[in-house]
């Protein structure tokens, strides 16, 4: 049906004095002796549009008052007494009634309670704001890469290889639980399955992204990844969205430059595009959020080698929960100390020990480290992990053999090092973790509409 977005009513003063049609859901309502009021929201803006009902006009409005009811309103846009605009209703049509047991009442609900109803929580102010910021960030990321000659690549979600080599993959099968004694071993089982071999959901599009970059030069992927990691923390999802640029002729300093520029660009864009939403998050989730983000993007990011980071941590005098020694993987407490206490800004940590990083990372001349990089930000810790990739065939094979990896699934990947290999690199950014950082929301389950976590799917 023809109607005008509520966001446009707020943004365009030329609507004042005009008769318009709007649609939406009733957030709240109140009734007085001669007047009634409805706060209407259609999802296009965080502020609600007030609908003013003069009972003397005889408008049939009673069925439109319950929260959650969907309505169409025809009326005249007028200036509100407290600033802004509102609509003097001439006609109200109920599109969908809502009973008294509608769970989203006027009181403020906890985020834990709202997780029990993902199908409805988008109608709250919090998720109205989260989902719109998520949309703006996604568009900004696409635009950033598109304007810089990157090609958007869709990598497969079903794969026969484990990019990270950690084995935390969901299995994909059409057989299910086989009858007892049907297969003598796993080899027989997989030979009888749909693909004729073991298959799983992709943990990353990086390997296929590298293949595209070896033809297109500059590519990026933006899609879901899956991790069967039994980790029930506020920072982990079994299904999450992943941004992964891969670029030919890119070395580690170029990876760092790209990551810093992209992060600053998308944060600047969301601050400029979503001022109402960002004020909401600043007021209700993290006081000082906007200042923190402005400060982040106004300074050059620091760069620190892993070895130096370990020295700084050991000499800090801090009583860390996890011990610090060269060769350990940095924990969140370590990452935050480096970013918040040492450098007091976003910090790239580079050149990690090869044993704690993935097989595909470029081996440094020292034989002990790889050209890896993590971006650590104050308040969160790591949000980006990347590297220059190993471009030498023999070194890559040796790294895989050291890890006892099955080489067969990686034949195509190894071929890239045989046929015109070039230096190349890239990084991965967990989209939901970026949204958490930008909004101040503390649990990753609250920045995606339908979170997939251990023991929970809906």
N, C-alpha and C positions, 0 to 999 in steps of 0.2 A: 504493500500500500504506500502511496505517496506521503512522505513526511520529511521533516527537516531534522538533521542531527542536532542534539542539544548543544554540543560543542560549538556549532555554528551560530546558534542563537546567542550564546555568550560572547562570541568573538566579533560578530558583525553588528555594529550599532544601527545599520540601515533597516534591521528588522523591527526596530521600535516603531510602534504605531501600525504595524502590519498584522493581518490575521494569518496565523500559521497552524500547521498540524504537526504535533510531536507524538512520539510513542515511547513507552518505557515501562519500567517496573516501579511500583510504589515502594519507596524506602521507609518513609514515615508519613504519618498524617495526624492532623489535629482538628478538632471540631469545636466551634464556639457557638454562641447563640445566633448570630446572624451570618457568620462566615465559616468556611472550612478551608483547610490548606493541605496540599499534598506535595511532598518532596519526591520528584520524579528523576530517575536516572536511566539512561539508555546504553550506558557503557562507553560512550564516546568522550566523557569528561569525568573528572573526579568530583567537581561540585555538582550538587543536585539543582534541578530547576524547580522553583516554587510555582505551583499551580494554585491560583486564588479562585475560590468559588464563592460567589455572592448568592446566598440562599434565596434572596428576593427574586432572582431570575427564574427560579423553579427548576434548575438543572437537577436531573436525576443522578446523584453522585454517591449514595450510600454504599452501593456494592463495590465502588472503586476505592474505598478507604482502607481495607485491610492490607498490611504489609505483604509484599510479594505479588500482589495483583498486577496484572499487565493491563495497560490502558492506552487508548488513543485519545488525545486531547486536541480540540480545536478552540483557539482563542486568540486574543490580541496581546502582542508583546508590549509591555510597559516598563518604565523605569521603576525599580523597587525603592522603597523609602530608605533602606540602609545601603544603597548603592547596587549596581548590577541591574539585572532585569528579572522579570517574572511574567507569567501569563495569566491574564484574566480569562477564565474559561467560559466559553459559550456552549460547548458540547463535550461530554465525556462518554466514551464507549468502552465498556469492559471487554477486553479481548480474552482474558483468562482469569478465572476466579482463583482465590487462594484461601484455604481453610485456616482455622485458628491454630492448628498444629504446625503451621509453617515454622521451621526451627530458627530462622533468623529474625529474632525480635529486636526491640530497640536497645536492649542491653548490649554491652560490648562483650564479645565472645573471645575465648582464648584461641590461640592458633592451634593448639592440640585438639580442641573441640571441632574447629573448622576442618581439620584433616579428615574427620569422619564423614564429611559431606563434600567431597571435591566437586560434585556436580552442581552445588549451590554456592560455594564459597566465593566464586567470582562476582557475586552480587554484593559483597561487602566492600567497604572503602579500601581495606588493605589489599585485597586481591584485584580489585578494580585498578588500583595504582600499580601493583606488581606486574600484572599482565600487560598493561600498556607500556610500562618501561621496558619490559622484555621485548615487546614488539618493536619499539623504537631502537633498542640496542641491536636487534637482529638486522633491521633495515640499514642501520648505520654501518655495521660490519660489511654487509654486502656492498654498500655504496663505496666504502673505503677501498675495497679490493677492485671493484669494477672500474672505478675512476683511475686506477693505476695499472690497467692492462692485465689484470689477473683473470684467468679463465676459471669459472665455477665448475667443479667436477663433482659428480655424484659417484662415490665409491660404493662397492657392494656391502650389504649388511650381512650376507651369508658368506663365509670364507672358510678356506681349508687351512689357513695358517694363523698362528698366534703372533700378532705384531710385537707384543711386549715380552713374549717368551715366558710368561709367568703361569700359564695354564689356567687362568681365571676366566674361562669362556663358558657361555651357555651352549650346550649341545643342541644341534638341530637334527631331528630325526623324524622319519615317518613310521618307524617300526614300533616305537614305544617300548613297553615292557614285554620282552619275548617270552613265549611259552618255554617251560623248563626243558632243557636238553636240545633245543632247536639249533643252537650255535655252539660249536666247540670252543671258540675263542673270539676275541674282539675283532680279529681280521675277517672272520666269516660274517660276523654281525654287520660290520661296516660295508663289506662287499655287497650285502643284500639290501643296503639302505638306498635312499633316493639317489644320492650322488655317487654311490659306489665307494665312498671313502668317508672318513670322519669329517664332519662339518660343524661349524659353530657360528654364533653371532659375533660380529666384528667388535673388537675392543678399540679399534682405531682404523681410520682410513689412510694412515700414513704410507704404508707400503705401496698401495695402489696409487696414492697421490704422487709418490716419487716417480712411478712409472709414467704418469701423465706429465709431470714436470720435465721429464727427459724428452718429451716431444713438444710441449707447449711453452716451456720456459718458466712461466709464472702461473701457478694454479692455487686454488684454495678449496677446501671442502667445508661444508657446514651441514652436519646431520647428526643422527643419533649414534651413540656407541653404547656397548653393553659390557658390564663387568660383573661376573659372578663372584664377587668378593664379599665374604661373610663379615661385613663391617657395618655395624649399625650405629653410625655416628652422625652428627649434624652436618657433615661435609660429604657424605657418600650416597650415591644413588646407583641402582643396578642398571638403569637406563638414563643416560644424560646426553646433552647436545654438545657437540665438539666442533671447534673451529681449528682447522689445520692448514695453514699455508705451506707450500713446498716450492722452492725456487732454485732453478738451475743457476750455476755460476755464483752461488751465495756461500760465503764463508762465515765463521762464527761472529765476527764483528758486524756483518750485514744482518744476521739473524737478530742480534741485539737491537740494532737500529730500527729494524722493521717492527719488532715487538713494542718498543717504547712509543714509536710514532702512532701505531694502531691504537694502543691503549689510551693515549692522550686524546686522540681524535674522537673515539666513541664516547669517552666520558664527557668531553666538551659538548658533544652533540646532545647527549641526554640532559645535561644541565640546561642547555639552551632550549630544548624542545619540550621538556616536561617540568616546567617550574612549579606548577601546583603539586604534582606528585612528589617532587623532591622536597618541597616544604613539608609535605605530609610525613615523609619518612624522617626528616630532620626532627620534627616535633614528636613523633610517636615511636620511633625505633632507635635513633641514634642522634642525640643532641650534638650539634656541630658537624653533622655529616657533610653538608654542603661546603663548609670551610675546609674540611679534610680533603675532599675531592679537588677543590680549587687549588689547595696547597700541593697536592700530588702532581697535578698537570702543569704547575707553574715552575717546577724545578727539573733540572736534568736528573735522570736516574743515576745512581751510583753503580759502579762495577767493582766486584771484589772476587778474587780467586778463592776457590774452596779452601786451599791450604791456609791462606790468610784468615779466612773466616774461622777455621778451627782454632788458630792461634788466638784470635780475638775472644772467642768463646771460652777457651781454657784460662785466659788471663783475666776474665771478667769478674771473677769472684762470686758469680751467681751460683746458687744451689739448684742446678737443673735436675729435673726428674730423671732424664735420660743422660747417661754419661757421654762425654765428648772426647773422642779420640779420632785421629786421622784414619779414614776408612769407614767411619760410621755414616749412616744416612741422616741428614739433618732432620730433626723433628720440628713440629710447629713451634715449640717454645724456643728452639734455637733460631729458626727463621725470623720469628718476630723480634727477638733480641737484636739480631743483625740489622733489621730494617728500622726498628723503633728506637733502640738505645744507641747503636753505634753510628749509623748513617743518618737516621731520622728522616728517611725518605725511601722511596721505592729503590730496590737494590737488585742488580743482577749478580748472581753467584755463578762462577764459571769453572771449567776444568775440574770435574769431579773424578774420584777414583773409578777406574773402569769396571771394577767388580760390582759397584752398586748402580750402574747405569746399563742401558739396553745394548744389545749386541751390535746394533747398526750405527752407533756413534763413532765419529772419526777418532782414531787413536792418535794421541799426541806423541811427539818424538821422545818424551821421557819414558815411554813404555808403561807408565803407571796410571795416567789419566786420559780422559777423553774430552773432546771439545763440546761439552755439554753446558747448558745454561738454564738456570731457573730464575724466574722473576719473583722476588719477595716484596710484599707490600705491607706497610704498617697496619696492624689490626687484624690481619688475616694470615699472613705467611705466603706460601707459594700459590700463584694463580696461573703461571705459565711455565711449561717445561719444553725445552727445545735443544737443538744441537746442530752442528755441522755433521752431515752423514758421512760414513766411511765410503769413499769412492774407489778404493783400491781392492780389487777382487781377492787377491791372496790374503790381505789383512782381514777382510770381512769373513772369508772362509775360516781362517784361523780362530777368529773370535767366536764363531758359531760352534766350531769343534771343541773349543775350550769349555763351552757350556753344555756340551753333549746334545746339541740340537739335531733333530732329523732334518737333513738338508733337502730332502725331496720336495716338500711343499714350497720351498723358497727358490726353486729353479728359475722362475721368471725374474725374481728380484735380483738374483745373482747375475743374470744375463745383462742387466743394466750396467754392470761393471766390466762387461766384456765388449759391449758394442757402443763405443763412443762415450765412455764415462767422463763425467765432469764434476768438479766440486759443487756441492749443493747442500742446502740446509732448510730448516723450517722449525715450526714449533706447534704445540697443541695448547689450546685454551679451553678449559671447561666453561661452557656458557653459563651454567647455573651458578658457578662460583663467582663469575664476573658480576652476575646480577646481585648476588649476596653482597658483594663488595660495594656496589654502586648504591644499593638501597639500605644497607645496614641490617637487613633481615638476617637472623642468626642461624636459621635452620634451612638447609637446602630443600627440604620437603615443601617449604612455603614459597618457592620461587618457580615452581612448575605445577601445572594444573593437576596432573595425575602422577604423583611420585611412585616409583617402583623401588622398594627396599626389601631387605631380608624379611621373609615371612609376611609380606604385605603386597597385595595386588588387588586393584579395584578398578 
